[in-house]
Amino acid sequence: MSSTSIAWIYLTLSGLADVVWAATTKLSNGYTRTSWTLISIVALVVFLALLTQALKTLPLGTAYAVWTGIGAVGSVVCGLLLFGETLSAARAAAMLVIVGGVVALKVLPA
């Protein structure tokens, strides 16, 4: 596997760890619940470590946009599944725009 492929795996895992961080930060209730606070801190360290490794190889603009897109869409999905948030047609369309932008940044030449 090439170093670029590994970097994309790191970036994807970092984006997923970012979603875990966001969800556990909410579950920590303002860092007043110890177990969720600790999980949140671990997720933060993991996503930073993986993002750092990915950025050694990938272009900054593309990598950060893809990472942010994973975090944004993943957090919306997490909110729907775990926190009873609602999905309107407008929010669904916005998520599709984000995914489309992320895919375009990944596949288009730099």
Secondary structure, DSSP 4 states (H G I P E B T S, - for coil): --HHHHHHHHHHHHHHHHHHHHHHHHHTTTTTSHHHHHHHHHHHHHHHHHHHHHHTTS-HHHHHHHHHHHHHHHHHHHHHHHS-----HHHHHHHHHHHHHHHHHHHS--
